[in-house]
Amino acid sequence: MKRVLLHCVGSAGDVLPFIAIARALQARGAAPAIATSAWFAPLIEQAGVTAIALGSREDYLAAVHRPGLWHPWRGPRALWSIVMDQLPRAVLALDDWLADPDAILVGSTLALAVRIAAERGHPDTATVHLSPACLLCAERPPRLPGLPRLDALPRWLRRQAMDLVERAAWHALAPDLQSARAAANLPPLASPLTAWMHSPHRVVAAFPEWFAPAAGDWPARTVQAGFPQWRSDATLSPELEAFLDDGDPPVVITGGTGYAQAGPFLASGLDAATSAGARAVLVCAFRDALPPLPAGRALAVGHAPFPALLPRASAVVHHGGIGTTAAAFAAGVPQCISPLAFDQFDNAARVVALGAGVELPRPGRDAARWARGLERALRDARLRAAADACGVRMRTGGSSASDIADILLAGYDRSP
């Protein structure tokens, strides 16, 4: 029985796709385990997958409350600090797997322990990127926070811009990594940081071509699949069911599972829904972030399974996380995206390019534009048709988790 370790770093949008991949691996007779934050261990075990809990639930709460985490420019440095804090325990957790050369070690973009395992001699590793912004390339450059759009520039100028991004990332992030590598008895890293973060054996671009076409300068041995989505058998709470049954389809407003400072975001979304005369469901695990709710017109829940909730929504207002973006595509529901940091700006740009949604300013800014954007998502027939077309693509595109499982189990081309 092939053993597969799936190590993922991030919030629920980063973990749930790996549950889907793990279940697909189980269906093929493999024995997967998921190593991630202890916060998600119960969810993973409920899905019937072995969980390797890293750190504690308190560690996760401290991470999502890290100052600056959701700032467009300070966010990447704050996130990198969290990753570096967690890296030693992740490396230790992978030690047992290093002794099994037949096991497959799979990491998400920030699962650096898997890359270190490859350098320490493990022959079968893979990197799974859930978002196209993780693949910095000049041919199809992503939209990055704080930078102008690069896709209209000549290729040579796009390449120069990506080189500047590489150098900036190296200057800001490499010192911490070099210290972690020394602790793992590895030599200093000489190659560009963003190139090192891809497995030398196999890279999986886990998003469909209609969302982000393949680029010629993606890493070698990259294989593209679709969005791997986990559809659990979880149902909506009786309170939420009753609210949904009691009126028109509501606007769903969520900042994702890791956005602990979501108060201004939720308030902006609720104000826009009120302006549009729409009911609202706010999904947020952090109760202290909730704004006052208009009686009978809005409901707040700590969690709700999106495959059950979003098809019953009129629109979804969110932060542009790839997990929520993919779930909204699957439901065929229009999206209003207020990107905050990381890959969210690129995801928002791609949704807008597909005609399936609108981009909103940062929360707390330009309430009128928030209201106009949501009004368009609710009323614009062409936008709603484009969102529905994305839903059809998702439903008819086969099982992406199964495709990724097949890629991982097919073996690796280890030629130079």
C-alpha positions as CSV (number, residue, x, y, z in Angstrom):
1,M,0.0,0.0,0.0
2,K,1.6,3.3,-1.1
3,R,2.0,5.8,1.7
4,V,1.5,9.4,0.8
5,L,2.1,12.3,3.2
6,L,0.3,15.5,2.3
7,H,1.7,18.5,4.1
8,C,-0.2,21.8,3.7
9,V,0.2,25.2,5.3
10,G,-2.6,27.8,5.6
11,S,-6.2,28.2,6.4
12,A,-9.2,26.0,5.5
13,G,-9.0,27.1,1.8
14,D,-5.5,25.4,1.8
15,V,-6.5,22.3,3.8
16,L,-9.8,21.3,2.3
17,P,-8.4,20.6,-1.2
18,F,-5.9,18.3,0.3
19,I,-8.7,16.4,2.1
20,A,-10.2,15.9,-1.4
21,I,-6.9,14.7,-2.8
22,A,-6.4,12.3,0.2
23,R,-9.9,10.8,-0.2
24,A,-9.1,10.2,-3.9
25,L,-5.8,8.6,-3.0
26,Q,-7.7,6.3,-0.6
27,A,-10.1,5.3,-3.4
28,R,-7.0,4.1,-5.3
29,G,-5.7,2.0,-2.5
30,A,-3.1,4.4,-1.1
31,A,-2.7,5.3,2.6
32,P,-2.6,9.1,2.9
33,A,-2.0,11.2,5.9
34,I,-2.3,15.0,6.2
35,A,0.2,17.0,8.2
36,T,-1.1,20.5,9.1
37,S,-2.1,22.8,11.9
38,A,-3.8,21.1,14.9
39,W,-6.7,23.4,14.3
40,F,-7.8,21.3,11.3
41,A,-7.0,17.8,12.8
42,P,-10.6,17.1,13.8
43,L,-12.0,18.1,10.4
44,I,-9.4,15.8,8.7
45,E,-10.2,12.9,11.0
46,Q,-14.0,13.4,10.4
47,A,-13.3,12.9,6.7
48,G,-11.7,9.6,7.4
49,V,-8.1,10.6,6.8
50,T,-5.2,10.3,9.2
51,A,-4.2,13.7,10.6
52,I,-0.7,14.6,11.8
53,A,-1.3,17.7,14.0
54,L,1.5,20.3,14.0
55,G,1.6,22.7,16.9
56,S,-1.5,23.5,18.9
57,R,-4.8,25.2,18.3
58,E,-3.5,28.2,20.3
59,D,-0.6,28.4,17.7
60,Y,-3.1,28.7,14.9
61,L,-5.1,31.4,16.7
62,A,-1.9,33.4,17.4
63,A,-0.9,33.1,13.7
64,V,-4.2,34.4,12.4
65,H,-4.1,37.3,14.8
66,R,-0.5,38.2,13.8
67,P,-0.4,42.0,13.2
68,G,-0.1,43.0,9.6
69,L,-1.0,39.6,8.3
70,W,-3.7,40.9,6.0
71,H,-1.9,44.0,4.8
72,P,-1.1,44.0,1.0
73,W,2.7,44.7,1.5
74,R,3.4,43.6,5.1
75,G,1.3,40.5,4.9
76,P,3.8,38.3,3.0
77,R,6.5,39.1,5.6
78,A,4.2,38.3,8.5
79,L,3.1,35.0,6.8
80,W,6.7,34.1,6.2
81,S,7.5,34.6,9.9
82,I,4.7,32.2,10.8
83,V,6.0,29.6,8.3
84,M,9.5,29.9,9.7
85,D,8.2,29.6,13.3
86,Q,6.4,26.3,12.3
87,L,9.1,24.9,10.0
88,P,11.2,23.1,12.7
89,R,8.3,21.0,14.0
90,A,7.2,20.2,10.4
91,V,10.8,19.0,9.5
92,L,10.7,16.8,12.6
93,A,7.3,15.4,11.7
94,L,8.6,14.3,8.3
95,D,11.7,12.5,9.7
96,D,9.8,9.2,9.9
97,W,8.7,9.5,6.3
98,L,12.3,10.1,5.1
99,A,13.1,6.5,6.1
100,D,10.6,5.2,3.6
101,P,11.9,5.9,0.1
102,D,8.7,4.4,-1.4
103,A,6.5,7.0,0.3
104,I,5.4,10.1,-1.6
105,L,5.8,13.5,0.1
106,V,3.5,16.2,-1.2
107,G,3.6,19.8,-0.1
108,S,1.5,22.9,-0.6
109,T,3.3,26.1,-1.7
110,L,4.5,27.0,1.8
111,A,5.1,23.4,3.0
112,L,8.9,24.0,2.9
113,A,9.6,20.8,5.0
114,V,8.8,18.8,1.9
115,R,11.4,20.7,-0.1
116,I,13.9,20.2,2.6
117,A,13.1,16.4,2.6
118,A,13.9,16.4,-1.2
119,E,17.2,18.0,-0.5
120,R,17.9,15.4,2.2
121,G,17.5,12.7,-0.4
122,H,13.9,11.7,-0.5
123,P,13.3,10.6,-4.2
124,D,9.5,11.2,-4.5
125,T,8.2,14.6,-3.7
126,A,5.6,16.9,-5.3
127,T,4.5,20.5,-4.9
128,V,0.8,21.3,-5.3
129,H,0.1,25.0,-6.0
130,L,-3.6,25.9,-5.5
131,S,-3.3,29.3,-7.0
132,P,-1.7,30.6,-10.3
133,A,0.0,33.5,-8.4
134,C,2.3,30.9,-6.8
135,L,3.9,30.4,-10.2
136,L,5.8,33.6,-10.9
137,C,6.3,33.7,-14.6
138,A,7.0,36.4,-17.2
139,E,4.8,34.9,-20.0
140,R,1.6,35.2,-18.0
141,P,2.6,37.3,-14.9
142,P,0.2,37.3,-12.0
143,R,-1.2,40.5,-10.5
144,L,0.8,41.2,-7.3
145,P,-0.1,43.5,-4.4
146,G,1.4,47.0,-4.8
147,L,2.5,46.5,-8.4
148,P,0.9,47.7,-11.6
149,R,-0.4,45.2,-14.1
150,L,2.4,43.6,-16.0
151,D,0.7,41.6,-18.7
152,A,0.5,44.5,-21.2
153,L,4.3,45.1,-21.1
154,P,6.7,43.6,-23.6
155,R,8.0,40.2,-22.6
156,W,11.5,41.4,-21.8
157,L,10.2,44.0,-19.5
158,R,7.9,41.5,-17.8
159,R,10.9,39.3,-17.3
160,Q,12.8,42.2,-15.7
161,A,9.9,42.9,-13.4
162,M,9.7,39.2,-12.3
163,D,13.5,39.3,-11.7
164,L,13.0,42.3,-9.4
165,V,10.3,40.4,-7.5
166,E,12.7,37.5,-7.2
167,R,15.4,39.7,-5.8
168,A,13.0,41.5,-3.4
169,A,11.8,38.1,-2.1
170,W,15.3,36.9,-1.7
171,H,16.4,40.0,0.3
172,A,13.4,39.9,2.6
173,L,12.9,36.2,3.2
174,A,16.1,34.2,2.5
175,P,17.9,35.0,5.8
176,D,15.3,33.2,7.9
177,L,15.4,30.2,5.5
178,Q,19.1,30.0,5.5
179,S,19.0,29.7,9.3
180,A,16.4,26.9,9.1
181,R,18.5,25.1,6.5
182,A,21.6,25.3,8.7
183,A,19.6,23.7,11.5
184,A,18.7,20.9,9.1
185,N,22.4,20.5,8.1
186,L,21.8,21.8,4.6
187,P,24.2,24.2,2.8
188,P,23.2,27.8,2.1
189,L,20.7,28.2,-0.7
190,A,22.1,29.6,-3.8
191,S,19.2,29.4,-6.2
192,P,16.4,32.0,-6.4
193,L,14.0,31.5,-3.5
194,T,10.8,31.2,-5.6
195,A,12.4,28.7,-7.9
196,W,13.6,26.6,-4.9
197,M,10.0,26.3,-3.6
198,H,9.0,24.0,-6.4
199,S,9.7,20.3,-6.1
200,P,12.4,19.0,-8.5
201,H,10.3,15.9,-9.1
202,R,6.7,17.1,-9.9
203,V,4.7,20.3,-9.7
204,V,0.9,20.2,-9.9
205,A,-0.9,23.4,-10.9
206,A,-4.2,22.7,-9.2
207,F,-6.5,25.0,-11.1
208,P,-8.1,24.7,-14.5
209,E,-6.8,26.1,-17.8
210,W,-9.9,28.2,-18.3
211,F,-9.0,30.0,-15.0
212,A,-5.3,30.3,-15.7
213,P,-3.8,28.9,-19.0
214,A,-0.4,27.2,-18.7
215,A,2.7,29.3,-19.4
216,G,5.8,28.2,-21.2
217,D,8.0,29.4,-18.3
218,W,6.3,27.4,-15.5
219,P,8.7,25.1,-13.6
220,A,9.8,22.0,-15.4
221,R,7.6,18.9,-14.9
222,T,4.5,21.0,-14.1
223,V,1.2,19.2,-14.7
224,Q,-2.1,21.1,-14.7
225,A,-5.3,19.8,-13.2
226,G,-8.4,21.5,-11.9
227,F,-9.6,22.8,-8.5
228,P,-9.6,19.9,-6.0
229,Q,-12.8,20.4,-4.0
230,W,-13.8,18.5,-0.9
231,R,-17.5,18.0,-0.6
232,S,-18.2,16.7,2.8
233,D,-21.6,15.3,4.0
234,A,-21.9,18.2,6.4
235,T,-25.3,19.8,6.4
236,L,-26.5,23.3,7.2
237,S,-27.6,24.1,10.7
238,P,-31.3,24.1,11.4
239,E,-31.1,27.9,12.2
240,L,-29.4,28.6,8.8
241,E,-31.9,26.3,6.9
242,A,-34.8,28.2,8.5
243,F,-33.3,31.6,7.5
244,L,-32.7,30.4,3.9
245,D,-36.2,29.1,3.6
246,D,-37.7,32.3,5.0
247,G,-37.0,34.7,2.1
248,D,-35.1,35.5,-1.0
249,P,-31.6,34.0,-1.6
250,P,-29.2,36.0,0.6
251,V,-25.8,37.5,-0.1
252,V,-23.1,35.4,1.6
253,I,-20.4,37.5,3.2
254,T,-17.2,35.9,4.3
255,G,-13.5,36.9,4.9
256,G,-12.4,33.3,5.0
257,T,-11.4,31.1,8.0
258,G,-8.1,32.9,8.7
259,Y,-9.3,36.5,8.7
260,A,-9.5,37.2,12.4
261,Q,-9.6,41.0,11.9
262,A,-12.6,40.8,9.6
263,G,-14.8,43.4,11.3
264,P,-14.4,46.2,8.7
265,F,-14.8,43.7,5.9
266,L,-18.0,42.2,7.3
267,A,-19.4,45.7,8.1
268,S,-18.7,46.9,4.5
269,G,-20.3,43.8,3.0
270,L,-23.4,44.1,5.3
271,D,-23.8,47.8,4.5
272,A,-23.7,47.0,0.7
273,A,-26.3,44.2,1.1
274,T,-28.5,46.5,3.1
275,S,-28.2,49.2,0.4
276,A,-29.2,46.7,-2.2
277,G,-32.2,45.5,-0.2
278,A,-30.7,42.0,0.1
279,R,-30.7,39.7,3.0
280,A,-27.3,38.5,4.2
281,V,-25.5,35.5,5.8
282,L,-22.2,36.4,7.4
283,V,-19.8,33.4,7.8
284,C,-17.1,34.2,10.4
285,A,-15.5,32.0,13.1
286,F,-14.5,35.1,15.1
287,R,-17.5,36.4,16.9
288,D,-15.9,39.5,18.1
289,A,-15.5,40.6,14.5
290,L,-19.2,40.6,13.8
291,P,-21.0,44.0,13.2
292,P,-24.5,44.6,14.6
293,L,-27.1,42.7,12.5
294,P,-30.4,44.1,11.3
295,A,-33.1,41.9,12.9
296,G,-34.6,39.4,10.5
297,R,-32.5,40.5,7.6
298,A,-29.1,39.0,8.4
299,L,-27.8,35.9,10.2
300,A,-24.2,35.2,11.4
301,V,-22.8,31.7,11.6
302,G,-19.3,30.5,12.6
303,H,-19.1,27.9,9.9
304,A,-21.2,26.6,7.0
305,P,-20.2,24.0,4.3
306,F,-20.0,26.1,1.1
307,P,-21.1,23.3,-1.3
308,A,-24.4,23.3,0.6
309,L,-24.7,27.1,1.2
310,L,-23.4,28.9,-1.9
311,P,-25.8,27.4,-4.4
312,R,-28.6,29.0,-2.4
313,A,-27.0,32.4,-2.4
314,S,-27.7,35.4,-4.7
315,A,-24.0,36.5,-4.6
316,V,-20.9,36.0,-2.4
317,V,-18.8,38.8,-1.1
318,H,-15.3,37.6,-0.1
319,H,-11.6,38.3,0.1
320,G,-10.4,36.4,-3.0
321,G,-9.0,33.4,-1.3
322,I,-8.6,30.6,-3.8
323,G,-10.8,28.2,-1.8
324,T,-13.7,30.6,-1.6
325,T,-13.2,31.6,-5.3
326,A,-13.3,27.9,-6.4
327,A,-16.4,27.2,-4.2
328,A,-18.2,30.2,-5.7
329,F,-17.3,29.0,-9.2
330,A,-18.7,25.5,-8.4
331,A,-22.0,27.1,-7.2
332,G,-22.2,29.3,-10.3
333,V,-22.8,32.3,-8.1
334,P,-21.6,35.9,-8.9
335,Q,-18.6,37.1,-6.8
336,C,-17.7,40.5,-5.3
337,I,-14.1,40.4,-4.2
338,S,-12.2,42.8,-2.0
339,P,-8.7,41.4,-2.1
340,L,-6.5,41.9,1.0
341,A,-3.1,40.3,0.4
342,F,-1.2,37.4,-1.1
343,D,-2.7,35.7,-4.2
344,Q,-6.1,37.4,-3.7
345,F,-5.4,40.3,-6.1
346,D,-4.6,37.9,-8.9
347,N,-7.6,35.7,-8.2
348,A,-9.8,38.7,-8.2
349,A,-8.4,39.9,-11.6
350,R,-9.1,36.4,-13.1
351,V,-12.7,36.4,-11.9
352,V,-13.3,39.8,-13.3
353,A,-11.6,38.8,-16.6
354,L,-14.0,35.9,-16.8
355,G,-16.9,38.3,-16.4
356,A,-18.1,36.3,-13.3
357,G,-17.6,39.0,-10.7
358,V,-16.5,42.5,-9.7
359,E,-13.6,43.8,-7.7
360,L,-14.3,46.0,-4.6
361,P,-11.9,48.4,-2.8
362,R,-10.4,47.5,0.6
363,P,-13.0,47.4,3.4
364,G,-13.9,50.7,4.9
365,R,-13.2,52.6,1.7
366,D,-15.7,53.9,-0.8
367,A,-19.0,52.5,0.5
368,A,-20.8,53.7,-2.6
369,R,-18.5,51.5,-4.8
370,W,-19.2,48.5,-2.6
371,A,-22.9,49.1,-3.0
372,R,-22.7,49.6,-6.8
373,G,-20.5,46.4,-7.1
374,L,-22.9,44.2,-5.2
375,E,-25.9,45.8,-7.0
376,R,-24.3,44.8,-10.3
377,A,-23.6,41.3,-9.1
378,L,-27.3,40.9,-8.2
379,R,-28.8,42.6,-11.3
380,D,-26.4,42.3,-14.3
381,A,-27.7,39.4,-16.5
382,R,-24.4,39.0,-18.4
383,L,-22.4,38.8,-15.2
384,R,-24.8,36.2,-13.7
385,A,-24.7,34.2,-17.0
386,A,-20.9,34.2,-16.9
387,A,-20.9,33.0,-13.2
388,D,-23.4,30.2,-14.2
389,A,-21.1,29.2,-17.1
390,C,-18.2,28.8,-14.7
391,G,-20.4,26.5,-12.6
392,V,-21.2,24.4,-15.7
393,R,-17.4,24.1,-16.4
394,M,-16.8,23.0,-12.8
395,R,-19.6,20.4,-12.9
396,T,-18.6,19.0,-16.3
397,G,-14.8,19.0,-15.8
398,G,-14.5,15.7,-14.0
399,S,-13.0,15.1,-10.6
400,S,-9.9,17.2,-10.3
401,A,-8.9,15.6,-7.0
402,S,-9.0,12.2,-8.7
403,D,-6.8,13.6,-11.5
404,I,-4.3,14.9,-9.0
405,A,-4.3,11.6,-7.2
406,D,-3.5,9.8,-10.5
407,I,-0.7,12.3,-11.1
408,L,0.9,11.6,-7.7
409,L,0.6,7.9,-8.0
410,A,1.8,7.6,-11.6
411,G,5.5,7.8,-10.7
412,Y,8.0,10.5,-11.5
413,D,10.3,11.3,-14.4
414,R,13.6,11.4,-12.6
415,S,15.7,12.1,-15.7
416,P,18.0,15.1,-15.4
